[in-house]
Amino acid sequence: MRTIFQIAKSELNSLFYSPIAWIVLVIYTFQLSLGFTEMLNGKLINEVMGQRLNNLTSELFISGFGSPLFGIVLSSLFLYVPLLTMGLMSKEYSSGSIKLLLSSPITEFQIILGKYLSMLAYGLILILIIVVYIVFGIFVIKDVDLPLLISGIFEIYLLFCLYSAIGLFFSCITSYQIVAAIGTLVTLIIFQKLGELFQAVNFVRDITFWLSTKTHSLLNGLLRSDNIIYYILLSSMFIVFSILKIRFLRQRISFIKKSIQYIGVFLITVSIGYITSRPQTVAYWDVTRFKQQTLTPKSQEILTHFNKDITLTSYVNFMGDEHLASKGYPANLNGEKQVFGRYIRFKPTLKMKYVYYYAHDLSGHHHISEPHDHEEFMQLTKKTAKINSINFNQSISDGEIPVEIDPEEKENSLFRTIESDSLPHAYLRMFHDLQVYPGEKEISTALTTMLNGAEKIGFVTGHGERSLDASGDKDYGGVPNTRSSRESLINNGFFPLSLELDNPIPNDVNIIVIADMKEPLDSTELSNFGEYIKRGGNLVINADINRNTQMGALLDLLGIKIVPGILAQRNQGYVPTSIFSYFTENSGMIDPIFSNYSKRNVPIVLSGASGLAKIEERGFNVVPVLQAKKGTWNEAGALNPDEIIEDSVKSTAANEIFNTAFALTRTNGEKEQRILIFGDADWLSKGELNISRAFFVGNNTLIVNMFKWMSYEKYPMAFDRPPLPDNELYFKFKDKKLSNFFFLFLFPFSWLVFGSIVWYKRRNK
């Protein structure tokens, strides 16, 4: 060991007596300071402008928009390590001192390890520079997430060790320092891109994906044993390569024998890496605050109920929308595993299967003309499969998809089923938004529906009600069952279905919706409705103007009536029949968020609404939850917008309070029966929900929380985490000149001064 340390010390002396080490330190420090002060000043400006700061530790150091500190470090190492390592052995070759080394009683192991140790020591200096910024962050950021930063430093140092080992090897194979630097840089780029190569080839994809440095990040705060082993293995492999290279200078060995030894080391490395990266062998340590990189305890608890293996089957229509279908192509399968990585961590036996099928639908291929006949379509299908590395002989037509699969799922070019033993399967869908993939909420909700079943919502039909399946502006074909929408009820644990009242309502339907009936119920239907109310079923009624005749009988069972006429308001830029209703203080009974909305005056927009009134006691606790804003009046006659606005100024009834929604509750057996009645049916319509306004309205939020209340908080499921506390800077905008001076001038300049002193003393000696 003494010899190794002597070689390392000698190498460090040589490095610091040359200008390269000091130039790297100066530029490296200035580069970090430039990015860090830019990010810090941006946050200070945001604070001055009144914007809320959040997750400052990650924003400034890891993943913020712009130039987070650790991101700059990683990109810097790419350039600086080749410059630092290019002369480690190359200078020995060019100066001829390699002959002295080889003839001395020093082993190849000691030579290489000493050289490598000198680089590790230099790497510690680079780490200490980062520590200066972290110490500054500790003092200026409230509740900084220090373990997250320490894990980031750990990865940076591991990456530096790997890059140094690669640079050392290339320095061993050439006497030209520039060639060694270029070779190192090219190799680093190759290792960055390896994860994108041969991803369509089975088994090979796992090897290239594992070899890529890009797929082994520890910056997110999740320490994984396979990632740490990866850096150790790859660094060790290149160190052994370097030792072998020096040994071959001392020994005369044939090219074949040399190649066998190199290949043997590579195969051993890859084999160990492959084994240690299998899900069953990986250990995890989430160092982030509140375990941000780990499933919430609720999701973990859900997984414990699955005693058998879980199979995730993806159905990919490679002739459908390429944007979604491409996610399931063979080239992206390793990326898919990372998407579901948090679940694989707790269920390492999770199986992922892919079924490739084709449907005669080219809507997602806008650049392809429609084929004239079936034969031409099949030729096009085979060509598309070949281009995307899909085995056409193992693909199926959409008609061959198992019959138990809902045909409507084929609307998406990629959908999935989750299966486990005898449990009913659940669907997991892709979404038309920026995230595309399902998140923890969607996946855990789907798993829960397998265990506990989905909550059925019956939308009553047969009387001209708003349709669940149609897509007109007045219909309800949007939020309830749009499969490609993350917020739709069908993706949040509910199962919307059409329901007729000519038969008794099934016992497994505990929520029904009646919206804008245009024909009254007959005696049988009214009786079935009455029985449902008696048994304690929950209910949403969306009434509308002039619906007393059609809906009066069922509302009478609840002691509520529709006030004749139509409500009108004066709102600039809106027709008078656009009614802005606001949550009452009592609306918090549905969800606490509505109490907040009441204080903030967040409106629910109704269109063509009637007021509601309580007429008789029916055993319910009746609470107004929505009331039209002050200045609303009720028009009994025909509407003329100009006259209405004029009348609104003169109306003495403008101060009357109009209830536009009631919540009815009563105890029924062991549960509370819950009913909501609205004076308008348009607030839930597709047309209303698709309107983009310059201000926030609560219609979408009301839908989700309304059914959450109806299902006794069973769905939608919440997987919230505590808010991150690092949301405040103790450093103020007026102080930024001081930080800029220190980081941009004083800190880098100190290395320049220190290096000049060392160089001056060296020259005098």
N, C-alpha and C positions, 0 to 999 in steps of 0.2 A: 504493500500500500504506500510505503514511503516513496518508492520510485514513481508511482502513479502521481502522487501529490507534487513531487519535484517537477515532473513533466508538465503537469497542469499549471504550476506556478511559473515555470519558464515560458509557457505558451501565453499566459495572461500578461506577463511582462512584455513579451514581444508584441502582443496585441495593443497594449496601452501605450507603448513607445512609438506606435505608428499612428498616423492621423485618422485612419478609418474608424477606429473604435470611438474616438471623441466626436467625429463628424456625425456618426450614427446617433450618438446620445443627444447631440444638440438638435439635429433635425427631428428625431423621434420625439423629444420633449416638446419642441415647438409645434409639431403636428398635433400631438395630443392636446396641448394647451389651446390651440386654435379651435379644434372641434369642441372641447369642453366649455370654453368661454362662450362660444356661439350658442350651444345648447342652454347654458345657464342664463345667458342674457335673454334668450327667447322666453324662458320661463318667467323671468323677472318682468318682461314686457307684458306677458299674458296676465300676470298678477295685477299689474298696474291697470290693465284694461278691464279688470273685474272678473276675469275668467277663473274658474275653479281649477286648482292644481290637484293632480291625483297620481299616485304610483310614481313618485319622483325618483325613487331609487332605480327602478327599471328604466324610466324615461331618460334619465341623464347618463346612465352607465351601460345599459344593455340593449333596449329595443325601442327607444324613442325615435320619432320621426326626425330625420336629419342625420347627425353624426354622433351617436352615442359613443362614449369613451372606449368601451371594449371592442366595438365594431372597428374603430380606427386602429386599435392595437393589432387585431387579427389581420387586417389588410396590410399593416406596416411590416409585420413579420415576414410576409410574403416576399418583400423586397429586400429587407435588411439582413435576414439570415444568410442568403446566398453570398452577400458581400462579406459577412463576418467569417464564414466557413471556407471560402474559396481558397484561402492560403494555408489551411491547417496542415495538409500534407503536400500540396502542390509546391510550396516553397522549399520543402525538403528535397523534392525531386530536382527542381530547377537549380538549387544551390549546390547539389551534390551531397548534402549532409545525410541523405537517406542511406548512403553506403556505410557511414559511421554508425548510424542507428542499427542497421541490420547486422553489423559485425560486433556490436556491443552485446554484453550479457543481459539484454533487455528483451522481454518477450513481446510478441505482437499484441497480446492482450494489454500489456502495460502501456505500450505506445498509444494504442487507439483509445484506451480508457482515460489516459492522462489528457490527451487532446480533447476528448469529449467532455471531461470534467471541467476543463477551462471554459468551454462554451456554456456549461450549466451555471458556472459562477457568473459569467457575463449576463446570462438570462436572469439571474437573481437581481442584478442591478436594474434591468429593465422592469422587473416586478416592483422593486422599491420605488421607482418613479411613479408607477400606477398607484402605489400605496399613498403617495402624497395627495393625489386627487381624492382618494377614498377618505383619508383623514379630514380633508377639507369638507367633504360631503357629510361626514359624521357631525361636524359642528354647525353646518348650515341647513341640513335637512332634518325635519322633525321625524323622529322614530325611523331612522334609516334602516333598511333591511340588510344588516351586515352579513349574515350567513350567505345570502344570495351573492353578495360581492366577493366573499371569500371563495365560494365555489367557482365564480367566474375567473378569479385569479388562478385558481388551481388548474382550470382547463387551459388558460393561456400559457401557463408554464409547461403543461404536458405537451401542448402543441409546439412550443418552442423546442422542447427536447426532441420531438419527432423531426422537426425541420432541421435541427442541428445534426441529427444522426444521418439524415439524407445528404446534407451538405458535406459532412465528413466523408461519406462514402465516395461522392463525386470528386472530392479533393484527392482521394486515394487513387483514382483511376487516370488522372492526367496531371501533367506538370504545368499546364497552362491554367492560371488562376481564372481568367475570363471564361474559358471553356467550362471549368468547374462551376462557376457561378451560373452560367447559362443552363448547364445541365441540371443543376439543383432547381432553378426556377421553373424549367420545363417540367420536371418531375413533380413539383408541387402543384402545378396547374393540372397535370394528368391526374394526380390523386384527388384534386377537387372535382374533376369531371368524371371520374370512374363510375360514380353512382348513376350516371346517365347512360352508360355504355352496356350493351348486351342485355338490357332489361327485359327483352322479349324472349330470352332463351332460358329455359328452366335450369335450375341449379346454378348456372353461370351467373344469373342475375343476383343471387344471394352473395356470391363471392365478390363481384365487382361492387355491389352495394356496400358490403362490409368494408372493403378496402378504401372506400372514399372517405376522406377526412370531413367532407361536408355533412355526412350523415351521423356524426358522432359529437354533436355539440353538447356541452355541459353548461352553457351560459344561461339556460332557463332555470337553473337551480335544482334540477333533478339529476342527482349523481347515480349513474347506472354502472354496475360492475362490468358489463360488456364494453362500455365506452372507455373506462379506465384501462381495462385489459388490452383494448385495441391499441391505445397509445403506447403502452409498455411493450406489447408484442412487436409493433411496427418499428419502434425505436431500437429494440433489441435485434431485430432482423437486420437492419442496416448497419448496426455496430458489428454484428457477426460477419456481414458481407465485407466490411472494412478490414476486419481481422484476417479473413480469408485472403483478401487481396494482398495484404502485406506478407502473409505467410507464403503465398505463391511466388513472391519475389525471392524468397529464400530457398524455395524448393522447386525443382523442375518436375512439373506435373502436366500430363497431357490435357488438352483442351476439354476432352470428354469428361475426365475425372473432375476437373474444375467445375464444369457445368453441372455435374451430378451433385456436387456439394452445395452449389448455389441453389439448385432446384430443390434439394432436400431440405435446406433451411427454409425456403419459401413455403414448401408444402406443409412442413411442421407448423409454421406460423399460421398459415391459413386454416389448417385443421383445428388447431387449438382455438383460433378465433371463431371458427364456425360453431364449434361445440359450445363455447362459452357465450355465444350470442343467441342460443336457442331460448325461447321464452321460459322454459322450465328451469334454466340454470342462471337466470339473471336476477341479481339482487338490486334493490332500489333504496335510495335515501333522498327524500324530498326535503331540502333545507329551506325552502321558501316559507315566508310567513303565511300562516293559514293553509299550508299545503296546497298552493295554487296549481301545482303540476300533478296532483293526485285526485282521484275521484272523491267526491264528497262522501262522508260517512253514510248518507242515505243510499247512494248508488252502491257502495260496498256491501251494505246490508241486503240490498236487493239481490246481488250476485250470490250471496250465501244460500239463497233459497233454491238455487239451481244445482241439484245434486248430480245431474248428468251433464255430459258435454253439451256445449252450445254450438250450433252450426249456423254460420251466416252465409246464406246463398245469394249471390248477386246475379241477377238476370240482366244481361247486357244486349241491347238491340244495336248491333254494329251498323245497321242501316238506318238508324234513327238520328236524333239530334247529336251531332258530334261533340258538342260542348259537354254533355253529360256522359254519353257513351264512352268517350275516350278515357274517362276516369277509371273505367274497369278494363281497359285494354291490358294485355300482358306486360307491356312496357311500364305500366304504372302500379303493378301489384305490390311492390315493396312500399311505395308511397301510401297505398291503402292500408297496409299493416300499421304504419305510423299513425294514421288517422284514428285507428281503433286501439292504439297502443295502451291507453290507460285501462281499457277493459282486459286486454291480453295480460297486463301485469297481474291482475287479480284472478283471471281465468286463463292461465297459460295454455290450456287444452282447447281453447276456442278454435274452431275450424272455419276456414274461409274457402268457400267453393264458388266457382264461376261457371255460369251457363250462358253460352253465347248463342243468340238466336237472331233471326232476320224476319222483318215484317215488310210488306210492300208499302213502305211509307218513306218517302225521300224528302220530307219536309225539313229535315236538318241538314240536307246536302243541297244548298242553294246553287252550287256550281255544277250540279249534275242534272241533265235533262231527263224527263220521265221516260222510262223504257217503253217500247211499243208493245211487247208481248212478254209472256212469262219466261221464255227462253233467254231473251235479252236481259231480263231482270236477274235471272240466276247467274248469268255470266258476270254481270255487274257485282252481284253479291260475292261471288268467288274472288273477284279481283279486289274488292274492298277488304275481305277477310285476309287475303295474302299480304296486302299493304300493311295491315295492322298486326301481322304475325299471329293471326287466329287460325287454328286448325279447322278448316271448313268442314272436314269429314266428321268432326265432333260437335259441330253446331247443329241447331235444330230450327225448324220454322216456328213462327208464333203459334201455329195450331197444335204443335207438339208440347207446348208448355203444360205442366200438370193441371188437371181440371180444377183442383182445389184453389188455384191461383185466381184471384179476382181479375176478370178481363180489363177492368178499368185501370188497373195498375200499369198496364202497358202504355198509358199516356206518357209516362216518362221513359226515356231510352235506357235508364238504369234504375232499377228498384231492387230491393233486397227482402228476403224473408229470414226471420230468426226462428230456429226450431230447436227443441230440446226434448228428447224422449217423447212421452205421450202428451205433453202440453200443447195446447193450440198454438199454431204459428202466428207470428205478428209481422207486420210490414214495416220496413225501414226505408224511408224515401230520401231522394236527393231534392234540393230546393233551388228555385230560380232566384237566388240572391248572391251576394258577394261571397258568403261563406261556402255555399253549395252543399257541403257535407253536413250530415246530422251531427249535433253536438251532444253533450252529456244529457241535457234535458230530453231530447228526442229519443236517444238510445235507451236511457233508463225508463222512460215512459213506456216505450214499446215492450221492454222486458217485464214491466209491471202488469201490462195488459195480458201478457201470457199467464201470469200468476193469478191475477185477480179479475181479469176480464175488463173490457172497455165499458165505459158508462154510456148506455144507449140513450139517445135523444130522439123522441118521436116527433116529426114535423107533420102535423095533421093535414090531410089532403081531402079532396072530394067536394069542396065548396068554394072553389075559386081562390084558395089561399095562395100566398106567395110561395113559389115553387122552390124546392130544395135543389132541383136538378137543372132548371133553366138558368140561362146566363143573361137575362134582360136586366135593365137598370133597376126595375122594381122587384126583381127576384132575389132569392137568398142563396144563389149558387156560388157565392164567393167564399166567405169565411168558414162556413160549416165543413165543406168537403173538397176544397181545392187541394189536391194531393201535392202540388208543387209549392205550396205556401207553408212556411214554417209555423205561422200563427193560426192556421186553420184548426178547427176542432178535431178533425180526424187525425191530426198529427200530435194532439195533446191529450190523448187518452179517451176521447169520446168517439162514439159511433153514431153519426146522424143517419136516420132512416125515415122513409115516408110511412105514414100511419093513417089508417082509416078507422073511423069510429063506429062502423056498422057492426063490429065485433068487440067484445070486451078487450080492454087494453092489456097486453101481456104483463105478467108480474115482473119480468126482468126489465121493463121500461118504467123508470121512475122519474123521468123528466119529459114533458111534452111541450111543444110550442104550437100555438094557434095564432096565425098571423093574417089579419085582414080578410075575414070570411065574407064572401059576397052572397052566400046563401045560408039560411038558418039551418041548424041541426034538426033532424026529424026526431020523433019521440024515442026511437031506439038509440040513436046516437047521443041524445041528451041524457038518456038513462045511463049509458056506458060512461059518459063523461062524469056524471054525478057519482057513480060508483068509484071511479078513479079518485075523485076528490075525497070521498069518504074514507078510502083506504090510506089516505095521506100522501098521495102522489104530488110531486112538485110540478110547477106549471109556469109558463111564460105566455102571456096574452099580449099581442101587439094589435090593439084596436086601430081604428082610423075614423076619419070624418064620415058622418052619415052612415054609421054602421050599427045604430041602435036596434034596428029591425032584425038584422042578421045576427048580431052578437049579444043582444040584450038579455036573452034567456040564460045564457051561460054566465054572463056577468052578474045577473041577478042572484045566481046560486052563491056568489061570493060577496054580495052586498055592495056592489059597485055599479055605477052607470056612467055612460058617456054623456057629457054635457053637449046638448045640441048646438050646432054651429061650428065655426072654424076659428082657431086662434090666429091672431095677427100681431106683428111687431114692426117697429120702425128700426131697421138696421141698414146703415149705409152700405150700398153695394149689393144688397140682398133683397129678394122679393119679400113682401110682407108675410108670406106664409112660411118663410124660413124661421123657425122658432128656436131661439137660444134658451135652453133650459139649464138650470144649475142645480147641483147636488145640495140637498139640505144637510143640516148638522146630523140628522139621524141616519144619513146614507152610509155612515161608517159601519152599520150593522151588516151590510153586505161585504164590505172590505174596507180596512182602515185607509186605503189609498183614497177613497172617496171623501173621507173627512178632510184629507189634505186638499183634494180638488175643490171642496166647498170653500175652504179658506182662500184658495188661489183663484177662485171664480173660473174654473175650467168648464167650458160649456159642453153639453150634449146637443147636437144639432138635429132637430126634428123638421120634417117637411110636410106641411098640411096636417097639422095635429089638432086633436080635440082635447078639451079639458076633461078631467075625471073627477067624480064626486062619490063619496060614501053615502049610501041611501038607507042601509039597514044593517043591523047587527047580525052577523052570521057566525059568531064565535071566533073570529080572527082578530088579531092585533093588527090594525091598519096604520101604516106609517108612510107619510109622503116622502119619497126619495128624490124626486125631481120636481122643480117648480119653474114655470116660465119667468123670465126676468121681469122686473117692474116696468110698467108701461105697456104690458101686453093687454089686449082686449079681445073679446069674443064677438065675431061677426056672424050674425044669423042669416043674412041675406046673401045675394050674389056679390062677388068680389070685383072691385075695380081698384087697382093699386093706387091710382091717384087720389081717389076718394078716401081710401083707407088712411093714407098718410095725412090727408087734411083732417079727417075725423079724429085721428089720434091726438091731434093738438087740442081738440075741443072736448074729447071724451072725458066724462066725469068718472067712468068706470075703469080708467087706465091704472088705477092703483089697486085693483082687485088682484088677489093671488090666485093663480090657476095651477092646480096640481096636474102634472103631465105623466107622473108615474107613481104607483103605490107599491109598497112591499107588504104582503100579508103573511102572517105567521101564526101558527097555533101548535100546541102539543098534540101529537097523534100517536098514542102508544108510547114507545120509547124514543121516538124521534120528533124533531120539529118539522112540520110541514111548511114549505116555503113557496110563495107565489109572488110573481112580479107582473104587474099590469101597466102597459104603456098606452098613451093616447095617440100613438103614431106607429105605423108599421114600416115607414121608410128609413128610420134611423139605423136599421140592420140590413138595409138593401145593398146590393152590389154597387148601384149607382152612387149612393151616398158615401160608402166607404172608399170609393175610388177617387173622390174629390180631393184635390190638393189645396189646402188653405195656407194662408200666411201666418196663421196662429194655430196653436195646439187645441184639438178637440178630443174629448174622451170617449168617442163612440167605440173605437176598437178595444180600448181598455175595459169598457163596460161589458162588452160581449164576453171576454175571457173571464172576468171576475164574477159576472152574473152566473155563468155555468159552474164556476168554482164553488160559489155559494150554494147552488142547487145540488151539487154532488157532495156536499158536506166536506169540502176541501180535499176530496179524493183526487181530482184532476182540475186544472192542470197542475202538475207537480212542480214544486219549487226546489231548486238546488243552489240556493244562494250561499254566498260566503260573506263573512264580515267585511265591511269596507276597510280598505288599506289605510293605515294611519299616517303614512309618509306623504302628507298632502299639504305641507306648509314649509316655506323657506324662511329661515331666520335671517337670511341675507337679503338686503333690500336694494332696490334699483339704484339708489343714490350711491351705493357702495361699489358698484360694478367697475368703476375706474381703478379702484384699488386691486381687485381681483385680476383685471385685465393686465395691469402693470406687473403683478407678481408672475402670473402664468405665461404671459406672452413675451416678457422681457427678462425679468430677474431670474426666473427658473432656468430657461434655456441658456442664458448668458453665463450663469454660474458654472455650467459644464464647460463652456468655452474658456472661461478664466482658469478653471482647474486643469483642463487639458493643456493650456498654454504654459502653466507653471511646470507641469510634469515634463513637457517637451523641452522647456528651457533648462531645467535641471539635468535632463538627459544629455542635452547638447554640451553643457559645461563639463560633464564627466567624460 
